[in-house]
Amino acid sequence: MADVMDAQHYRAIVIGRQNKAAGEEWERILEASCQHYRLTGEAEIEKTPEPIKQLGPKNRQGKFTACYTKKAQPDYKGTLKGGRSVVFEAKHTASDRLQQSAVTPDQEKRLNRHMALGAECFVMVSFGFREFFKVPWATFRAMKEHYGRKYITPEDVQEYKVRYIGGVLHFL
């Protein structure tokens, strides 16, 4: 019994590390893409900082222990050339489907508010770093009506496919 629990524990650790590494890689791809748009003058888009709470004083190197308070906002916000706002959530999955619940209720509320004000809102989706999609927020939030279920597969969203060329996702 203890061996089974140990194996499950270590499997969970490995999966957690794999997910963390994948999230960091997805963030690097998106940051490179945002940098491309910044340099070409097409947009100024930045990652939204996660809200954190400092748990202790800074050490001599200026570092401190902190924890995330919650993941409250969409991942990226910015302005497109011409003045329109852009707000999007970024999701990566190693599986063949992405659940609608990957976007938190608070993120959903914020995306809805930004969209109501005229911002371009969407969910950037990576399926295993093989296929990338810019799914409009209006479609993502209503996937049950569009696809008959509360998840999407790459086959569902082919019309929103984004090219990944030279280290840049061409999503604008």
N, C-alpha and C positions, 0 to 999 in steps of 0.2 A: 504494500500500500504506500509506504513512504517513497519507494522508488518511482512509482507512478506519479506521485505528487511532485517529486523532484524533477522528473522529466517534463511535466506540464509547466512547472515554474520556469525551467530553463528555456523551454520552447517559447513561452510568453516573453521572456527577456530577448530572445533572438528576434522574434517578430516585432517587438517594440523598437529594437535597434534598426531593423530593416526599414520600418515605417519612418523612423526619424531621418535616416539617410535619404530615403526617397523624397521626403518632404523638403529636405535641404537642397537636393538636386533640382526639384521642381522650382523652388524659389530662385536658384541660380539661373535657370533658363529664363524665368520671367523677368528677373532683374536685368539680364543681358538684353532681352527684348525691349524693356522699358528704356534702357540706356540707348539702344538703337533709335527709338522714336524721339528721345531727347536730343540726340546728336543731329538727327535729320530735321528737327524743328516741327515734327508732326504732333508731338504731345509731350506733356510733362506729367508722368505718372509715377507715384511713389507707393511703396509698401506702407500700409498702416501699421504703426507700432502696436504691439500687444500691450494691454494694460498690465502693469506689474506693481507689486507691493514690496518695498524694501523690508527685509526681515531683521537686519542687523546693521551695525555701523560699518563704514568703509574701513578696509584694512590699509596698511601702509602703501600698497600699490594702487589704492583708489578703487578696489573691487569690493563688492558687497554681495551678500546672499539675498536672493529675491525669489518670488514665486509669481506665476501668472494669476491674476485675479479672476479673469474670465476671457473668453474669446468672444468679443462683443460686436466687432465691426467687420464689414467686408474687408478683404485682404488688401485691395489696391484702390487708390483714388487719384484723380488727376483732372487735367484739362486738355482737351483736344484743340488743335489749331482751329481757330475760329471762335473759341470760347465755350464750347459745350463741355459739360462735365462728363467724366467717365468713372464708373464705380464697378468693380467686379470682385467676385470671390474666385479663388483658385482651388481646384480639387484634383488630386491625383489618386488613382486606384490601380492596384496591381491585378485586380480581377477584371472580369468582362462586363461588369455593371457598376453603376454609381447610383446609390440610393439618394432619393430626394432629401432624406433626413440628414445628409452630410452637411447641409446648410442649416445652421441653428435657427431657432425661432427669432432670436434677436437680430441675427444677420438678415433674415427674411424681412423683418419689419423695416430695417434700414434700407435695404435694396428697394423695397416697395416705395418708401418715402422719396428716395433719390429719383426713382423712375417717374413718380408722379410729378416731380419738379422738372422733368425733361432731360435728366441725365441718361447717357447710354449705359445700361446696366446689363451684365451678363455673367455667366459662370464659365471660366476657362477650365477645361477638363483635359486631363491626361489619362489615357488608358495605357498603363505600362510603359510610358515613354515611347510608344510606337505610333499612336494616333492622338491628335490634339484637336479640340473642338472649342469654338466660341458659341456657347448656347445662350441665346437671348434670355434674359431673366423672365420675361413674360411666358416663354415656352417652358423653362425649367420649373417655375413655380406651379404650372398647370400640367405637369407631365401625365397625371392620371387621365386628364381629358385628351391629351395628345396621343399618348401611347398605351392607355388602358391599364397602367400600373405606375407605382411610385418609384421606379428606377429607370435608368436609360442604359442602353448598350451602344457600342460604336455604330452598329447597323442602324439604330434609330436616328442618329443625329448626323448622318453623312453630309447633309446639306450645310452643316455648320463647320465642316472640316477646315482646319487651319494648316497652312504649309509651314514646315520647319526647315529653313534653309540657312546654311552658314551660321548656325548657332542662334538664329533669331526666329521667333514665332511671329509670323506675319498676320496678326490679329486685327490690325486697323486698316 
